[in-house]
Amino acid sequence: MNEPQSPLIHLIDDDRAVRESLALLIGTVGLRAQTWSDPQAFMEGFDRNGIGAIVLDVRMPGISGLTVLDTLIAQGVDQPVIMLTGHGTVEMCRRAFKAGAAEFLEKPVDDEQLLEVVQQAVRQHVRSRERTQADQVARDRYAQLSEREREVLGFIVTGLTNKEIARTLALSPRTVETHRANLFAKLECDSLARLIRRYAALVDSDN
């Protein structure tokens, strides 16, 4: 089984000197960097499944950084985007954040500030991917429940006792206890608190 690769920072800037200096800087904290001079080539060629962040210049020939940002967000790319510009305006900054940028920095950017922002963006992306993976695992487990088990689960998360659930469903308390034990096992939960935290939202969306 392949080891997961370390986070990769994509640097998109038409200025070669800027790309190279930023790549060297980012490498000092142990992060990998891939440079792109052409934003169109970047959008067509970068790995959307990878962990990392995107550092994107606002002003480039042809397609602007803000247009690239809009396209990435529209395509559902979840890697945080850090915008860089040498000619920032309040309106440009506002638009970038409204479009979904994680941060907006003006050139010449302070090295320490950029490193802090990039590392924070990577941590944010890792947490986001972990949540997404956990959510998918929860959905897969929830899908294994029978219709009756889902009914019982729905009443559990609303706070009903086994006896109250039994009366509501016209079942014996022992049958409800069996359903309860089965669904706890299928959902791999060892406490009521964990069950509610992980599955209450799925129950709500199913109703």
C-alpha positions, 0 to 999 in steps of 0.5 A: 500500500502506497504511503500518502504523499506529503502536502503539495503547494501549487504556485501559479504566477507568470513571474518566474522569479516569484515562482522560484523564490516562493518554491524555495521558501515553502520548501524550508518548512518541509512542504513540496511545491509545484510551480505553474506559469500558465493558469490554464495548464494548472487547471487542466493538470493539477491533482484535485485529489491531493492534499495541499493548497493553492497560491494564486497570483491575481494579475496574469496575462490572459486569464486572471487569478480571480477568474481561476478562483471562480472556476476552481470553486465552481468545480468543487475544488476543496484545496484552500486558495491563497491570493497574491497581488502586487496591486491590491484594492479593497474591492479586489480583496472583497471579491476574492473572499466572497468568491471563496479565497482562504486568504488575500496577501499583498506583494511583496509578501512577508516570508513569515506571514506567507509560511504561516498562512500556507501551513494554516491552509494545509492544516485546514485542508487536512481537517476538511478531508478527514471530516469528509472521509468520516462523513462518508464512512458514517453514510456507508454504515447508516446505509447498512441499517434495515428500515426498522433499525432506522426507525428505532434510531430516529426515536433514539436520537429524539430521546425516547426510551426503549419502552417508549419506542416499543409503545410507538412501534407496537413492539415488545421492549425486548425486540426494541432492545435487539434492534438497538443492539444491532444498530449500535453494532452496525454503526460501530458506536459504543455510546449514546453520545457518539451515536447522536453526534455522528448520526443525528444529522443523517437521521434528520436528512432521511426524514 
